[in-house]
Amino acid sequence: MEVHEAIMSRRSVRRFLPKAVPMDSLRRIIEGAGMAPSGNNIQPWKLYVVGGATKDAISADILDAIANDDPKSHGPEYPYYPTKWFEPYQSRRRETGFGLYAKLGIARDDMAGRQAQMNRNYEFFDAPIGMFVSFHRDLATGTYLDVGMFIENLLVGARGEGLHTCGQAAFTWYHRVVRKHLPMPDEELLACGISIGFEDEGAVDNAFRTAKLPIDDFATFLDVE
């Protein structure tokens, strides 16, 4: 797959087939991700790849924590979203959330249905492979840029192998649970989880499409012909 095609076809998939990801494909994806640029080439990212019993145990423990723990005992270690939304970002966020739930047939006041769909994150949307990206917590803000480029390489690289992904900041809420199953030291901060596998093309979960801005809405050209 050409690079532009991979970029243009990348999207968040929320139901995967129970089909194994070839190890040679997985290693090529990760090798390509490691070529991401970083300030002074510090390469701050760490990657944990899970499948089988380990992935299932992470899912089971997070779902148990959701069902039985005080919600205040869990939370992310960094603010992914603003504490107060404003335009135009609030409208874009609502358009995405409302559109997805409408496609799934989940009413806005169906809190149980919304929670059940949220919990699907922690089942990796049935993907056979899960990934967790982390970095040393004492690094600076620029590291978030570096790690973001590493993550993007993973997502686009997966498309190049005919696979799909879903990036999931949702896992950061349960980083303490995730740590129990990974050799992730305390000095590492969990950036996100990623589900990776083959898309279930017939699933309604994957029928929703987000709208992307035309380039003239976000790009300014000065003295460019």
LINKA-V982614 format. One record per residue. N is the residue number from 1. RES is the residue in one small letter. SS is DSSP state (a for helix, b for strand, c for the rest). BURIAL is b if it has 9 or more other ideal C-beta (glycine too) atoms within 8 Angstrom, else e. D_CENTER is the distance of its C-alpha to the mean C-alpha in Angstrom with 2 decimals. Layout:
# LINKA-V982614
<<N/RES/SS/BURIAL/D_CENTER> <N/RES/SS/BURIAL/D_CENTER>>
This chain:
# LINKA-V982614
<<1/m/c/e/21.83> <2/e/c/e/22.64> <3/v/a/e/20.20> <4/h/a/e/20.62> <5/e/a/b/20.15> <6/a/a/b/16.88> <7/i/a/b/15.63> <8/m/a/e/17.17> <9/s/a/e/15.88> <10/r/c/b/12.16> <11/r/c/e/10.39> <12/s/b/e/7.91> <13/v/c/b/9.86> <14/r/c/b/10.50> <15/r/c/b/13.34> <16/f/b/b/14.06> <17/l/c/e/17.52> <18/p/c/e/18.99> <19/k/c/e/19.64> <20/a/c/e/19.31> <21/v/c/b/17.42> <22/p/c/e/20.30> <23/m/a/e/20.40> <24/d/a/e/21.82> <25/s/a/b/18.93> <26/l/a/b/16.43> <27/r/a/e/18.66> <28/r/a/b/19.06> <29/i/a/b/15.35> <30/i/a/b/15.23> <31/e/a/e/18.62> <32/g/a/b/17.64> <33/a/a/b/14.68> <34/g/c/b/17.36> <35/m/c/e/19.42> <36/a/c/b/17.35> <37/p/c/e/19.78> <38/s/c/b/20.14> <39/g/a/e/22.98> <40/n/a/e/25.99> <41/n/a/e/23.95> <42/i/c/b/22.93> <43/q/c/e/19.78> <44/p/c/b/18.23> <45/w/c/b/15.08> <46/k/b/e/15.07> <47/l/b/b/13.11> <48/y/b/b/13.59> <49/v/b/b/13.39> <50/v/b/b/14.42> <51/g/b/e/16.08> <52/g/a/e/19.15> <53/a/a/e/20.72> <54/t/a/b/18.40> <55/k/a/b/15.30> <56/d/a/e/17.63> <57/a/a/b/19.02> <58/i/a/b/15.81> <59/s/a/b/15.21> <60/a/a/e/18.89> <61/d/a/b/19.14> <62/i/a/b/16.36> <63/l/a/b/17.90> <64/d/a/e/21.25> <65/a/a/b/20.34> <66/i/a/b/19.29> <67/a/a/e/22.60> <68/n/a/e/24.87> <69/d/c/e/23.89> <70/d/c/e/24.72> <71/p/a/e/21.60> <72/k/a/e/22.81> <73/s/a/e/22.49> <74/h/c/b/18.70> <75/g/c/e/16.56> <76/p/c/b/14.21> <77/e/c/e/16.02> <78/y/c/e/15.23> <79/p/c/e/15.23> <80/y/c/e/12.10> <81/y/c/e/14.24> <82/p/c/e/18.03> <83/t/c/e/20.44> <84/k/c/e/22.35> <85/w/c/e/21.08> <86/f/c/e/23.35> <87/e/c/e/23.88> <88/p/c/e/22.66> <89/y/a/b/19.18> <90/q/a/b/20.08> <91/s/a/e/21.25> <92/r/a/e/18.21> <93/r/a/b/16.01> <94/r/a/e/18.61> <95/e/a/b/18.94> <96/t/a/b/15.37> <97/g/a/e/15.52> <98/f/a/b/19.09> <99/g/a/b/18.67> <100/l/a/b/16.05> <101/y/a/b/18.19> <102/a/a/e/21.30> <103/k/a/b/20.22> <104/l/a/b/19.59> <105/g/c/e/22.95> <106/i/c/b/21.87> <107/a/c/e/24.28> <108/r/c/e/23.47> <109/d/c/e/25.75> <110/d/c/e/24.44> <111/m/a/e/22.79> <112/a/a/e/22.82> <113/g/a/b/21.10> <114/r/a/b/18.40> <115/q/a/e/17.90> <116/a/a/e/17.94> <117/q/a/b/15.19> <118/m/a/e/13.08> <119/n/a/b/14.00> <120/r/a/b/12.68> <121/n/a/b/9.19> <122/y/a/b/11.22> <123/e/a/b/12.81> <124/f/a/b/9.76> <125/f/a/b/11.21> <126/d/a/b/13.98> <127/a/c/b/12.33> <128/p/c/b/14.73> <129/i/b/b/12.51> <130/g/b/b/9.81> <131/m/b/b/8.92> <132/f/b/b/9.03> <133/v/b/b/9.59> <134/s/b/b/12.52> <135/f/b/b/15.56> <136/h/b/b/19.04> <137/r/c/e/19.34> <138/d/c/e/22.67> <139/l/c/b/21.45> <140/a/c/e/21.59> <141/t/c/e/19.60> <142/g/a/e/19.69> <143/t/a/b/17.50> <144/y/a/e/14.51> <145/l/a/b/15.44> <146/d/a/b/15.87> <147/v/a/b/12.59> <148/g/a/e/10.87> <149/m/a/b/13.10> <150/f/a/b/12.33> <151/i/a/b/8.59> <152/e/a/b/9.96> <153/n/a/b/12.50> <154/l/a/b/10.35> <155/l/a/b/8.92> <156/v/a/b/12.50> <157/g/a/b/14.17> <158/a/a/b/12.78> <159/r/a/b/14.34> <160/g/a/b/17.43> <161/e/c/b/17.77> <162/g/c/e/17.59> <163/l/c/b/14.25> <164/h/b/b/11.18> <165/t/b/b/7.46> <166/c/b/b/4.60> <167/g/b/b/1.13> <168/q/b/b/2.87> <169/a/a/b/5.69> <170/a/a/b/7.92> <171/f/a/b/8.60> <172/t/a/b/10.31> <173/w/a/e/12.95> <174/y/a/b/14.06> <175/h/a/b/14.00> <176/r/a/e/17.68> <177/v/a/b/17.29> <178/v/a/b/14.73> <179/r/a/b/17.25> <180/k/c/e/19.99> <181/h/c/b/18.71> <182/l/c/b/17.83> <183/p/c/e/20.27> <184/m/c/b/18.37> <185/p/c/e/21.18> <186/d/c/e/21.49> <187/e/c/e/21.44> <188/e/b/b/17.80> <189/l/b/b/15.25> <190/l/b/b/11.79> <191/a/b/b/9.35> <192/c/b/b/6.00> <193/g/b/b/5.20> <194/i/b/b/4.31> <195/s/b/b/6.80> <196/i/b/b/9.41> <197/g/b/b/12.82> <198/f/c/b/15.34> <199/e/b/b/14.95> <200/d/c/b/17.42> <201/e/c/e/19.06> <202/g/c/e/21.42> <203/a/c/b/19.08> <204/v/a/e/19.38> <205/d/a/b/15.72> <206/n/a/b/15.09> <207/a/c/e/18.07> <208/f/c/b/16.64> <209/r/c/e/16.31> <210/t/c/e/15.41> <211/a/c/e/18.15> <212/k/c/e/17.84> <213/l/c/e/20.59> <214/p/c/e/23.49> <215/i/a/e/23.96> <216/d/a/e/27.10> <217/d/a/e/25.24> <218/f/c/e/23.34> <219/a/c/e/25.39> <220/t/c/e/28.90> <221/f/c/e/31.27> <222/l/c/e/34.25> <223/d/c/e/37.09> <224/v/c/e/35.09> <225/e/c/e/37.00>>
